[in-house]
């Protein structure tokens, strides 16, 4: 996530989505650290759709606790569920 490469960032987002689907709310403990990096590129046009898809996936799999953490780091995010 810290890499400047767009391809690496896109692959990292895909990995986060897969990990979220696999472990669900167990990922919530690490969500703050992940969201810091994800939020940095939330409004970059090239990554916007992938970032929002990842945030929705994290919310769906992490529940209300994940939503609260997402809203802290990305205040403009609207709950999907």
N, C-alpha and C positions, 0 to 999 in steps of 0.2 A: 504494500500500500504506500510505502514511502518512496518508491521508485518513480522517477519522472516519466518513464515510458508509458504511453497511453495503453499499449497492448498489455503490459504487466498489470496496470491498474484494472483494466477490463477483466483480465483473468482472475485477479484477486477478488473482484466483486462476484464473479461466477462461483468461485470457491466458497465465499461467505454464504451465498444463497444455498449451495449444496450442503454446507456444514449446518446451516440453520435448519434445513429440512431434516437432516439426519439426527441432530441432537436436541432440537426444539429449545425449550426454556433453559436448558443447561448452558447455553451460550450467553445468557443474560449477564453472567458474572464478568465476561470479557467485553461486553458490548460498549462500555464507555470508551475503551481504547480504540476499538474498531470505528466507532462513530466519529471520533475526532478526525480520522483520516478520510472517512467517507464524506463527512460534511464539508471538507475543504474543496471538494470537487462537485458538490451538489448542484451548483448553478453553472458549471461549465457545459456549454451546449453539447459538446461531443459526448459527455458522460451522463447527461441529465437523465435520460430514460433508464439507463442501467442502474444509476444510483437510486432512483425512485422505485424501480423494481426490487432492488435489494432491500430498501427500507420497508416496503410492503411485505416482503418475505420474512424479514426479521420480526415485524409486528405480528403477522399471522402465526408464526411458529413460536414466538416468545411471549405472546399474551400482553396483558395490561402493563406488566413491569417493563417489558421491552418498549412499549409505546411511550411510557413516561420517560425513559432514557432517550428515545429518539426525539421527542419533543424538546428535551433540554438542549440537545445539540443542533437540531434543525427545527427551529420554531415554526417555520412555514409549512411543515409537514402536516397533512390532514389524515386522520385515521381512515383506513380503508374498511375496517370491519365494524 
